[in-house]
Amino acid sequence: MGLTLTYEKGQTPLNEEETEGLKIKSITSQQELDELEQWNIEKAVEWTIHSNLRSKKILTEKFIKNLHKKMYGDVWKWAGEFRTSEKNIGIKWIFIPSELRTLLDDVTYWIEHNTYSGEEICIRFKHRIVSIHCFPNGNGRHSRLIADLLLEAISDKDSFSWRQSSMVEANQIRKEYISALQKADDGDVSYLLEFAKK
């Protein structure tokens, strides 16, 4: 019996090849997978605490890939590698490197010229990187963690609260998160910023 995955609204389904990238074949349920991924993410968060990260390091393709690998590398063989398949959200996979480069240049400019507040820069970065959808899966959690890291690097503020939720469960908090993302898609990041700070 293999792994059976269920997807909530806003989650990205894996294709067969990506699902076969699961490192621990004894995992057969969504709950077991969620628990293993959460354990791996907690290890990655611990690594970031001891890494003394600066914005110049965070805003690189190398770091973005490395953080994803730290978050999911014990679970998925493809962790830290850009996706090579089309998804229900995100840009065409062949444009990921160029769109990410544009985003990193934009965020660097925003920081250097104080275009927005530190919090808004981080939320705009989070929204754009999750819209690109660099990886087969884990983009939401990756984008929230990297936004937290950037906030700590460019301001005197601690990380966002994100309602103390991983947003994995299909509950009211996740619905509000998806709604805030959709409003940001339409150009208004204020709802996402407010959500992140609650």
Secondary structure, 3 states (H helix, E strand, C coil): CCCCCCCCCCCCCCCHHHHCCECCCCCCCHHHHHHHHHHHHHHHHHHHHCCCCCHHHHCCHHHHHHHHHHHHCCCECCCCCCCCCCCCCCCCHHHHHHHHHHHHHHHHHHHHHCCCCHHHHHHHHHHHHHHHCCCCCCHHHHHHHHHHHHHHHHCCCCCCCHHHCCCCCCCHHHHHHHHHHHHHHCCCCHHHHHHHHC
